[in-house]
Amino acid sequence: MGSLKRFLSDLLKLAGVHRRTLLRLIAAGAVGMVAVSGAGFYFSSQPWFCQSCHYMKPYYRNWKESKHNFVACPKCHFSHEPVTLIKQKSHAMASTIRYAVGTYDRRPRAEVGDEMCLQSGCHDTRLLEGKGKSPFKRGIIFDHKDHLTHDRRGIKLRCTSCHSQIVQGSHISVTESVCFTCHFLNTPDGHPLGGCGNCHGAPAGTVTRNGFTFDHQKYIEQGAPCEKCHVSVTRGTGAVPPDRCYSCHMERDRQSYDKATIHTAHVTEHKVECFECHEPITHGLVELAKGLGSTCADCHRRQHSILTGTGTPLVSDSPSTMFLAKVSCEGCHHDPGAKHPSSIDPAAIRKACADCHGKGYDKVLDEWQTAAKAGSAQTGELLARVEAAVKAASGLPDDARKNAEQTIASVREAAVMLDHGGAVHNVEYAMNIYEAARTELDAIFKQIDSTAAAHSPMLSTNEELRSCVKTCHLGLAANPTVSFEGRDVPHERHAQKGVPCTTCHSNEPDHGRIIVAKNDCTSCHHKSEQDCTSCHTLQAAMLAGKGAALPTSAAASGPMTGHVSCRTCHVTKESPPRAVPEACDGCHTKGTGKVMISLWQGTTRKLLEAGISRFDNAAKAQSDSPSDASAARARLDAVRRDGSWGVHNKTMTDLLLQEADRLLGEIAPQPSTKETPHE
């Protein structure tokens, strides 16, 4: 104890000796502390400082893009009363320290009191505005005074009860789900609190929906309630699941509180979003009462949505031609012997097509069903791949993932509608949906992998052909190449060259009949120097000794491979130009062409006939190796369809005949022949 007294005594003496220096140090320390505190106070009050914590970046971005971006954060989030301000700043400093050491709350909450919104220079006159002074979306009128000065359903509201701080892509904007929860919770379906007119007012003029035109005014004058026609205008109950409280409160003992106490604590005193407790209620989906819709549509809603072209947000509304023509369901689903349309014989539906549109039109129905089935399968496969890719994409940003999941949900909902509602009810609308779905899903693929190639369109890009295909001839979408005069004719290629459908097909009368002959094709294709390979793909592959048009993976160059072109031998001026033996004299000794062509063609014809005979024997024997027989036939057909009988490429011709001979060797006996392939 004596030592402590001596230490304190010496310390006081030392302070007395250096009193001026000590006072200067204390003054400098105080000034420094004030300067540092002032600088910290200033910088921490700047909006850009708020995003120093990474979890605040979305909130800062929403503020930056909002109408409040000229108002600094402290203007709303910090009190102007000194003592409260110091407490709030201390709390903010503690939050910054917790963030630095990694113990911060990952669910930040902000409390903005009404006094901050109603302060001078902001919304101080909002309460003075009466009904109609604050228009909301879609012409809805709103009265701030009525909502803020009176309890609503026993709850005292505050500004942020409706102006949410968590609306994605916005800041302090109105969350419509709050309106729907208050106005429709525990009310009879279609009977909102305050009535429909309290928000919407009386509809002006006529309204057209799904082909029906309606004038509300005369019914309003008669006092007809809205819910007489507009039914099921909401989805969801707004219920509070019993365990929802435990997502925030960790108490083990369950305690019961009355609704008034709960709402006072969660709404009036603190800002807790309604949907953090209540299940969502959506509003705006208008369903017409039975008297305004068709009888069938009351049950077959998917079919009716497809028929009217109003079933999905993926594409614009597009009513079917039959709906616009006022064709009723019974127009197609008509069978006097059936008790219900679902029991109608499919033959009766096909007959209905032919009765209105003419003989053979039922085949169009087959094309529709085939194309719709293909579209459904392709979309389902692509949807599964995209969904798996999104789940596996760990680096996908949260916003992009959320948008992708919403798109996937919309595509799946539309696909289910088409699968269960029958795409043939509005096939053009269905194909629009399938194409839009592919486009949307391709875009998601691009976000995950920028190198991913887009899927080719299901329909032609040529507008005229596209119109014919989407309206009726969907068979062309599933099978774009057809056979004509023994050749494969690609519709798509002709459309890309600008050839109208009516060049080859009649429109009226006898719609769709082929009006072009083989000579018409050649007169068009050979009227100028064109690329022969665009049509004669097999002959080009034969000359080259390789190519996808040949039924073999082997390559075999011939004497003319790489040395001559089509025009070297096909020299006549007729259409199409013919090859003549005299053309050989330009490269070989005169007369060689006649000798070699006669030899090659004679040998090839005999060997081909022998191969076809062996194939016929194999077919009669009903071989257990149908794949070998099919492969052999493909090679024999390639030699026949080439048409040169070995002249284009004798080496490849012999190779194909030898492969066919080998494949048929164990299926049919070898017929006696002295001919052997020319070497």
C-alpha positions in Angstrom: 0.0 0.0 0.0 2.9 2.4 0.9 4.5 1.8 -2.5 1.2 2.7 -4.3 1.0 5.9 -2.4 4.5 6.8 -3.3 3.8 6.0 -7.0 0.7 8.2 -7.1 2.6 11.0 -5.3 5.4 10.9 -7.8 3.0 10.8 -10.7 1.2 13.9 -9.4 4.5 15.7 -9.0 5.5 14.7 -12.6 2.2 16.0 -13.9 2.7 19.2 -12.1 6.1 19.7 -13.7 4.8 18.8 -17.3 1.3 20.2 -16.9 1.4 22.2 -20.1 2.7 19.4 -22.2 0.1 17.0 -20.7 -2.8 19.4 -21.4 -1.6 19.8 -25.0 -1.6 16.0 -25.5 -5.1 15.7 -24.0 -6.4 18.5 -26.2 -4.7 17.0 -29.4 -6.2 13.6 -28.5 -9.7 15.1 -28.1 -9.4 17.0 -31.4 -8.2 13.9 -33.2 -11.0 11.8 -31.7 -13.6 14.4 -32.8 -12.0 14.6 -36.3 -12.0 10.8 -36.7 -15.6 10.5 -35.4 -16.7 13.3 -37.7 -15.1 11.7 -40.7 -16.5 8.3 -39.8 -20.0 9.9 -39.3 -19.7 11.6 -42.7 -18.5 8.7 -44.8 -20.9 6.2 -43.1 -23.8 8.5 -44.1 -23.0 8.3 -47.8 -25.1 5.8 -49.9 -22.1 4.2 -51.5 -20.8 3.2 -48.0 -23.9 1.0 -47.5 -22.7 -1.5 -50.2 -19.4 -2.1 -48.4 -21.1 -5.2 -47.0 -21.8 -7.6 -50.0 -25.3 -8.6 -48.8 -26.3 -4.9 -49.1 -25.5 -4.7 -52.8 -29.0 -5.7 -54.1 -30.6 -3.2 -51.8 -28.2 -0.4 -52.9 -28.8 -1.3 -56.6 -32.6 -1.2 -56.1 -32.3 2.2 -54.5 -30.0 3.4 -57.2 -32.6 2.5 -59.9 -35.6 3.8 -58.0 -37.4 7.1 -57.9 -35.8 7.7 -54.5 -32.2 7.7 -55.8 -31.8 11.4 -55.1 -32.6 10.8 -51.4 -29.6 9.7 -49.3 -30.1 6.6 -47.1 -29.9 8.5 -43.7 -32.8 10.7 -44.7 -35.1 7.7 -44.3 -33.2 5.2 -42.2 -31.8 7.5 -39.4 -33.7 9.6 -36.9 -33.2 13.3 -36.8 -33.5 13.3 -33.0 -29.9 13.4 -31.6 -30.1 10.8 -28.9 -31.9 8.3 -31.2 -29.5 9.1 -34.0 -26.5 8.2 -31.8 -28.1 4.9 -30.8 -28.8 4.1 -34.4 -25.2 5.0 -35.5 -23.8 2.9 -32.6 -25.9 -0.1 -33.8 -24.7 0.5 -37.4 -21.1 0.5 -36.2 -21.7 -2.7 -34.3 -23.2 -4.3 -37.4 -20.0 -3.2 -39.4 -17.8 -4.9 -36.8 -19.9 -8.1 -36.8 -19.6 -8.1 -40.6 -15.8 -7.7 -40.4 -15.5 -10.7 -38.0 -18.0 -12.8 -39.9 -20.8 -12.9 -37.2 -23.3 -10.8 -39.1 -27.0 -11.6 -39.7 -27.5 -12.7 -43.3 -31.1 -11.5 -43.2 -30.8 -7.7 -42.7 -34.0 -5.8 -41.7 -34.6 -2.1 -41.9 -37.3 -0.1 -40.0 -38.6 3.1 -41.7 -41.1 4.9 -39.5 -44.0 6.9 -40.9 -42.5 10.1 -39.5 -39.6 9.6 -42.0 -42.0 9.3 -45.0 -44.1 12.2 -43.8 -41.3 14.6 -42.9 -41.2 18.1 -44.4 -40.2 18.1 -48.0 -41.1 14.5 -48.6 -44.6 13.1 -48.5 -45.9 15.4 -45.8 -49.1 16.2 -47.8 -50.0 12.6 -48.6 -52.5 12.3 -45.7 -54.4 15.4 -47.0 -55.1 13.8 -50.3 -58.5 12.3 -50.6 -59.9 9.4 -52.7 -58.8 9.5 -56.3 -55.7 11.7 -55.6 -53.3 8.7 -55.8 -54.0 6.5 -58.8 -52.4 3.1 -58.8 -51.9 0.5 -61.5 -54.6 -0.3 -64.1 -56.7 2.7 -63.0 -57.1 1.5 -59.4 -57.8 4.4 -57.1 -56.3 4.7 -53.6 -56.9 6.8 -50.5 -53.8 7.1 -48.2 -55.7 9.0 -45.5 -58.3 6.2 -45.1 -55.6 3.6 -44.7 -53.2 5.5 -42.4 -55.6 7.3 -40.0 -58.0 4.4 -39.4 -57.4 0.8 -38.3 -58.0 -1.6 -41.2 -59.5 -4.9 -40.0 -58.4 -4.0 -36.5 -54.8 -3.4 -37.6 -53.0 0.0 -37.5 -51.1 0.1 -40.8 -47.9 2.1 -41.5 -46.4 3.3 -44.8 -44.2 0.3 -45.2 -47.1 -2.1 -44.7 -47.9 -1.6 -48.4 -44.6 0.0 -49.7 -42.4 -3.0 -49.3 -38.6 -2.8 -49.0 -38.0 -6.2 -50.6 -39.6 -5.9 -54.1 -37.1 -7.3 -56.5 -35.8 -4.7 -58.9 -37.5 -1.8 -57.1 -37.2 0.0 -53.8 -40.0 0.9 -51.4 -42.6 0.0 -54.1 -46.1 -1.2 -53.5 -46.4 -5.0 -53.1 -49.7 -6.0 -54.6 -49.9 -9.2 -52.6 -50.3 -7.1 -49.4 -53.4 -5.5 -51.0 -54.8 -8.9 -51.9 -54.1 -10.4 -48.5 -56.0 -7.6 -46.7 -58.9 -7.4 -49.1 -59.6 -11.1 -49.8 -58.4 -12.9 -46.6 -61.3 -15.0 -45.1 -63.9 -13.3 -47.5 -66.3 -15.3 -49.7 -64.9 -15.9 -53.2 -65.4 -12.8 -55.3 -66.4 -10.6 -52.4 -63.5 -8.4 -51.5 -63.4 -6.2 -48.4 -64.8 -2.8 -49.5 -66.3 -4.2 -52.8 -64.9 -4.3 -56.3 -65.9 -0.8 -57.2 -63.9 0.6 -54.3 -60.8 -0.1 -56.2 -61.7 -0.6 -59.8 -64.7 1.7 -60.3 -67.3 1.1 -63.0 -65.8 -0.2 -66.3 -66.3 2.3 -69.1 -67.3 1.2 -72.6 -67.5 -2.3 -73.9 -65.1 -5.1 -73.1 -64.2 -8.0 -75.5 -62.7 -11.2 -74.1 -62.5 -14.6 -75.7 -64.8 -13.5 -78.5 -67.5 -12.0 -76.2 -68.3 -8.3 -76.3 -69.9 -7.0 -73.1 -71.2 -3.6 -71.9 -71.1 -3.3 -68.1 -73.0 -0.1 -67.8 -76.5 -1.3 -68.3 -76.0 -4.1 -65.8 -74.5 -1.7 -63.2 -77.6 0.5 -63.6 -79.7 -2.5 -62.7 -77.6 -3.2 -59.6 -76.1 -6.5 -60.8 -73.2 -7.5 -58.5 -69.8 -8.1 -60.1 -69.6 -11.7 -58.7 -72.7 -12.7 -60.8 -70.4 -12.9 -63.8 -66.9 -12.7 -62.5 -66.2 -15.8 -60.4 -63.0 -17.3 -59.0 -61.1 -14.0 -59.2 -58.5 -15.1 -56.6 -56.2 -18.0 -56.1 -54.8 -19.0 -52.6 -56.3 -18.7 -49.1 -53.8 -16.5 -47.3 -53.7 -19.1 -44.5 -50.9 -19.1 -41.9 -49.3 -22.6 -41.5 -48.9 -23.5 -37.8 -45.1 -24.0 -38.0 -44.5 -20.7 -39.9 -43.6 -18.9 -36.7 -40.6 -21.2 -36.1 -38.8 -19.8 -39.2 -38.1 -16.7 -37.1 -38.8 -17.7 -33.4 -36.7 -20.5 -31.9 -38.6 -20.8 -28.6 -39.4 -24.4 -27.7 -42.6 -23.7 -25.9 -45.6 -22.9 -28.2 -47.4 -19.8 -26.9 -50.8 -18.7 -28.2 -51.5 -15.0 -28.9 -54.6 -13.4 -30.3 -54.5 -11.9 -33.8 -54.5 -8.3 -32.5 -51.4 -8.8 -30.4 -49.6 -10.6 -33.3 -50.4 -7.9 -35.8 -49.5 -5.1 -33.4 -46.0 -6.6 -32.9 -45.4 -7.6 -36.5 -47.2 -4.9 -38.5 -47.6 -1.8 -36.4 -44.5 -1.9 -34.2 -42.2 -3.7 -36.6 -42.0 -4.3 -40.3 -42.6 -8.0 -41.1 -43.8 -8.8 -44.7 -47.3 -10.3 -44.8 -46.3 -13.2 -46.9 -43.6 -14.2 -44.4 -46.5 -15.5 -42.4 -49.5 -15.8 -44.8 -49.6 -18.0 -47.9 -50.0 -15.7 -51.0 -53.3 -14.7 -52.5 -53.3 -13.7 -56.2 -56.0 -11.7 -57.8 -56.9 -10.7 -61.4 -57.5 -14.1 -63.0 -61.0 -13.6 -64.4 -63.2 -16.6 -65.0 -66.6 -16.0 -66.5 -69.7 -17.5 -65.1 -71.4 -20.4 -67.0 -73.9 -18.2 -68.7 -71.2 -16.4 -70.6 -69.1 -19.3 -71.6 -69.8 -22.5 -73.5 -71.1 -25.5 -71.7 -68.0 -27.6 -72.7 -65.6 -24.9 -71.4 -67.0 -25.2 -67.9 -65.2 -28.5 -67.6 -62.7 -28.6 -70.4 -60.8 -25.5 -69.5 -57.5 -26.5 -71.1 -59.2 -27.3 -74.4 -61.1 -24.0 -74.3 -57.9 -22.1 -73.5 -56.2 -23.6 -76.5 -59.2 -23.0 -78.8 -59.3 -19.4 -77.8 -55.5 -19.0 -77.8 -55.3 -17.5 -74.3 -53.6 -20.2 -72.3 -50.0 -19.0 -71.7 -47.9 -15.9 -71.4 -45.2 -17.4 -73.6 -46.9 -16.2 -76.8 -49.5 -13.6 -77.8 -53.1 -14.6 -77.7 -54.1 -16.3 -81.0 -57.7 -17.6 -81.3 -58.1 -20.5 -83.7 -59.7 -20.0 -87.1 -62.5 -22.3 -86.1 -63.2 -20.3 -82.9 -63.3 -17.0 -84.9 -65.6 -18.7 -87.4 -68.0 -19.5 -84.5 -67.6 -23.2 -84.9 -68.9 -24.8 -81.7 -67.4 -27.9 -80.0 -70.3 -30.0 -81.4 -69.2 -29.0 -84.9 -66.3 -31.5 -84.7 -67.4 -33.6 -81.7 -70.6 -34.6 -83.3 -71.9 -38.2 -83.0 -75.6 -38.7 -82.5 -74.9 -42.1 -80.9 -72.5 -40.9 -78.3 -73.6 -40.0 -74.8 -70.6 -37.6 -74.3 -68.0 -36.1 -76.7 -65.3 -38.1 -75.0 -67.0 -41.3 -76.2 -67.2 -40.2 -79.8 -65.6 -42.6 -82.3 -62.5 -41.0 -83.8 -63.9 -41.9 -87.2 -66.7 -39.5 -86.6 -64.3 -36.6 -85.9 -62.4 -37.5 -89.1 -65.7 -37.5 -91.0 -66.5 -34.0 -89.6 -63.2 -32.7 -91.1 -64.1 -34.1 -94.5 -67.8 -32.9 -94.3 -66.7 -29.3 -94.1 -63.4 -29.1 -95.9 -63.6 -31.9 -98.5 -62.5 -35.4 -99.1 -59.0 -36.2 -97.8 -58.9 -33.3 -95.3 -58.9 -35.8 -92.4 -55.3 -36.5 -93.4 -54.5 -33.0 -92.3 -55.7 -34.0 -88.8 -53.2 -36.9 -88.9 -50.5 -34.4 -89.7 -51.5 -32.2 -86.9 -51.5 -35.0 -84.4 -48.1 -36.3 -85.6 -46.5 -32.8 -85.5 -48.0 -32.0 -82.1 -46.7 -35.3 -80.7 -43.2 -34.5 -82.1 -43.3 -31.0 -80.7 -44.4 -32.3 -77.3 -41.6 -34.9 -77.3 -38.9 -32.4 -78.4 -40.0 -29.8 -75.9 -40.2 -32.3 -73.1 -36.7 -33.6 -73.8 -35.3 -30.1 -74.1 -37.1 -29.0 -70.9 -35.6 -31.9 -68.9 -32.1 -31.1 -70.2 -32.4 -27.4 -69.4 -33.8 -28.1 -65.9 -30.9 -30.5 -65.2 -28.4 -27.9 -66.6 -29.8 -25.2 -64.3 -29.5 -27.4 -61.2 -26.0 -28.3 -62.1 -24.9 -24.7 -62.9 -23.4 -23.8 -59.5 -22.0 -20.5 -60.8 -25.4 -19.2 -62.1 -26.3 -15.8 -60.5 -29.3 -15.9 -58.2 -31.4 -13.5 -60.4 -30.6 -15.6 -63.5 -31.5 -18.8 -61.7 -34.8 -17.4 -60.5 -35.7 -16.2 -64.0 -34.7 -19.5 -65.4 -36.8 -21.4 -62.9 -39.8 -19.2 -63.7 -39.3 -19.7 -67.4 -39.1 -23.5 -66.9 -42.3 -23.4 -64.9 -44.1 -21.5 -67.6 -42.9 -23.8 -70.3 -43.9 -26.9 -68.3 -47.4 -25.4 -67.6 -47.9 -24.7 -71.3 -46.7 -28.2 -72.3 -49.1 -29.8 -69.9 -51.9 -27.7 -71.2 -51.1 -28.8 -74.8 -50.6 -32.4 -73.9 -53.9 -32.7 -71.9 -55.9 -30.1 -73.8 -55.2 -31.3 -77.3 -52.9 -29.2 -79.5 -55.1 -29.9 -82.5 -57.8 -27.6 -81.1 -55.5 -24.7 -82.2 -52.5 -26.2 -84.0 -51.1 -22.8 -85.1 -51.2 -21.6 -81.5 -49.6 -24.9 -80.3 -46.7 -24.6 -82.8 -46.1 -21.0 -81.7 -45.9 -22.2 -78.1 -43.5 -25.0 -78.9 -41.2 -22.6 -80.9 -41.4 -20.0 -78.1 -40.5 -22.6 -75.6 -37.5 -23.7 -77.6 -36.4 -20.1 -77.9 -36.7 -19.4 -74.2 -35.0 -22.7 -73.2 -32.2 -22.0 -75.7 -31.7 -18.6 -74.0 -31.2 -20.3 -70.7 -28.7 -22.7 -72.2 -26.8 -19.6 -73.5 -26.6 -18.2 -70.0 -25.1 -21.4 -68.7 -22.9 -22.1 -71.7 -22.2 -19.2 -74.2 -20.9 -21.7 -76.7 -24.1 -23.7 -76.8 -25.7 -23.9 -80.3 -29.4 -22.9 -80.6 -31.8 -25.5 -81.8 -33.0 -25.1 -85.3 -36.6 -23.8 -85.7 -39.3 -26.4 -86.0 -40.9 -24.7 -88.9 -39.6 -23.1 -92.1 -38.3 -19.6 -92.0 -39.9 -18.8 -95.3 -43.1 -16.8 -94.6 -45.2 -18.3 -97.3 -44.3 -21.9 -96.6 -44.4 -21.2 -92.9 -48.0 -19.9 -93.3 -49.1 -23.1 -95.1 -47.3 -25.3 -92.6 -48.6 -23.6 -89.4 -52.2 -23.4 -90.7 -52.6 -26.9 -92.1 -49.7 -28.8 -93.5 -47.7 -29.6 -90.4 -46.6 -32.8 -92.0 -44.0 -30.7 -93.8 -42.5 -29.7 -90.5 -42.1 -33.3 -89.4 -41.0 -34.6 -92.9 -39.6 -31.7 -94.9 -38.5 -33.9 -97.8 -40.9 -35.7 -100.0 -40.5 -38.1 -103.0 -41.4 -37.0 -106.5 -40.7 -38.8 -109.7 -38.2 -41.0 -107.9 -36.3 -38.2 -106.3 -36.2 -36.6 -102.9 -37.6 -33.0 -103.1 -36.8 -30.7 -100.1 -39.6 -28.3 -99.5 -37.4 -26.1 -97.2 -34.8 -25.6 -99.9 -37.3 -24.5 -102.5 -38.9 -22.2 -100.0 -35.5 -20.6 -99.2 -35.0 -19.9 -102.9 -38.3 -18.1 -102.9 -40.4 -20.7 -104.8 -44.1 -20.2 -103.9 -46.1 -23.2 -102.9 -48.5 -22.5 -105.8 -45.6 -23.1 -108.3 -46.0 -26.9 -107.8 -49.4 -27.2 -106.0 -52.8 -26.0 -107.0 -54.7 -23.7 -104.6 -58.2 -23.7 -106.1 -59.7 -25.9 -107.3 -58.6 -29.3 -106.0 -56.4 -27.7 -103.3 -52.9 -29.2 -102.9 -52.9 -31.2 -106.2 -49.4 -31.4 -107.8 -49.6 -29.4 -111.0 -45.9 -29.6 -111.9 -44.4 -32.3 -114.2 -40.8 -33.6 -114.2 -40.0 -31.5 -117.3 -41.1 -28.4 -115.4 -38.5 -29.2 -112.7 -35.7 -29.7 -115.3 -36.6 -26.5 -117.2 -36.2 -24.6 -114.0 -33.1 -26.3 -112.6 -31.2 -26.4 -115.9 -31.9 -23.0 -117.3 -28.6 -21.7 -116.1 -25.2 -23.0 -114.9 -26.2 -24.3 -111.5 -24.6 -26.5 -108.9 -25.7 -30.0 -110.0 -24.9 -31.4 -106.5 -27.8 -29.5 -104.9 -30.2 -32.1 -106.5 -28.0 -35.0 -107.7 -26.4 -35.7 -104.3 -26.1 -39.4 -104.9 -24.5 -39.0 -108.3 -22.1 -36.4 -106.9 -21.1 -38.8 -104.0 -20.6 -41.6 -106.5 -18.3 -39.5 -108.7 -16.3 -38.4 -105.6 -16.2 -42.0 -104.3 -17.4 -41.0 -100.8 -20.2 -39.1 -99.1 -23.2 -39.3 -96.8 -25.5 -40.1 -99.8 -23.8 -43.5 -100.2 -24.8 -46.5 -98.1 -21.2 -47.3 -97.2 -18.5 -45.8 -95.0 -15.8 -47.0 -97.4 -14.2 -44.6 -99.9 -13.2 -45.6 -103.5 -11.9 -43.1 -106.0 -12.6 -43.9 -109.7 -10.8 -43.0 -112.9 -12.6 -39.7 -113.2 -12.6 -38.7 -109.5 -11.1 -35.3 -109.1 -10.5 -34.9 -112.9 -13.8 -34.1 -114.5 -17.0 -32.1 -113.6 -20.6 -32.8 -114.5 -20.4 -30.5 -117.5 -17.3 -32.2 -118.9 -19.4 -35.2 -120.0 -23.0 -33.8 -120.0 -22.5 -31.6 -122.9 -25.8 -31.5 -124.9 -27.9 -28.4 -124.9 -31.2 -30.1 -124.1 -32.7 -30.0 -120.6 -31.4 -31.8 -118.8 -28.1 -32.1 -120.6 -27.1 -35.7 -121.5 -23.7 -37.3 -121.3 -22.5 -38.7 -124.7 -19.6 -41.1 -125.5 -18.0 -38.5 -127.8 -17.3 -36.3 -124.8 -14.6 -38.9 -123.8 -12.7 -38.1 -126.9 -11.7 -34.8 -125.4 -9.4 -36.5 -123.0 -8.9 -40.1 -124.4 -8.1 -41.7 -127.7 -11.0 -41.3 -130.1 -13.5 -44.2 -129.8 -12.4 -45.1 -126.3 -15.6 -43.8 -124.7 -17.9 -46.1 -126.7 -15.9 -49.2 -125.9 -15.4 -48.6 -122.1 -18.9 -47.3 -121.5 -20.4 -50.3 -123.2 -18.2 -52.7 -121.2 -18.8 -51.0 -117.8 -22.5 -50.6 -118.2 -23.0 -54.2 -119.5 -21.1 -55.7 -116.6 -22.8 -53.5 -114.0 -26.3 -54.4 -115.3 -25.7 -58.1 -115.1 -24.2 -58.0 -111.7 -27.1 -55.8 -110.4 -29.7 -58.1 -111.8 -27.9 -61.0 -110.1 -27.9 -59.1 -106.8 -31.6 -58.3 -107.0 -32.4 -61.9 -107.8 -30.5 -63.0 -104.7 -32.3 -60.4 -102.6 -35.6 -61.7 -103.8 -34.6 -65.2 -102.8 -33.6 -63.9 -99.4 -37.0 -62.2 -98.9 -38.8 -65.5 -99.8 -36.6 -67.4 -97.4 -37.7 -65.0 -94.6 -34.2 -64.6 -93.3 -33.4 -64.1 -89.6 -31.1 -61.3 -90.6 -33.4 -58.5 -91.8 -30.8 -55.9 -91.2 -28.3 -57.6 -93.5 -30.9 -57.9 -96.2 -31.9 -54.2 -95.8 -28.2 -53.1 -96.0 -27.7 -55.2 -99.1 -30.8 -53.7 -100.7 -29.6 -50.2 -100.0 -26.4 -50.8 -101.9 -28.2 -52.3 -104.9 -30.6 -49.4 -104.9 -27.7 -46.9 -104.8 -26.2 -48.5 -108.0 -29.6 -48.4 -109.7 -30.5 -44.9 -108.7 -27.1 -43.5 -109.8 -28.2 -44.2 -113.3 -24.8 -44.3 -114.9 -24.4 -48.1 -114.5 -20.8 -47.7 -113.4 -19.6 -44.8 -115.6 -19.5 -42.2 -112.8 -17.2 -44.4 -110.7 -16.7 -48.1 -111.7 -14.6 -48.7 -108.6 -17.3 -47.5 -106.2 -20.0 -49.3 -108.2 -18.0 -52.6 -107.9 -17.4 -52.0 -104.2 -21.2 -51.6 -103.5 -22.0 -54.7 -105.5 -19.3 -56.7 -103.7 -20.6 -55.5 -100.3 -24.1 -56.4 -101.3 -22.9 -59.9 -102.4 -21.1 -60.4 -99.1 -24.2 -59.4 -97.0 -26.4 -61.7 -99.0 -23.9 -64.6 -99.0 -25.3 -66.3 -95.9 -28.9 -65.5 -96.7 -29.4 -66.8 -100.3 -27.5 -69.2 -102.5 -25.1 -67.7 -105.1 -26.7 -67.9 -108.6 -24.5 -69.2 -111.4 -22.9 -66.4 -113.4 -19.6 -66.1 -115.3 -19.5 -62.3 -114.8 -17.1 -60.8 -112.3 -16.7 -57.2 -111.2 -14.4 -55.3 -113.5 -11.1 -54.5 -111.9 
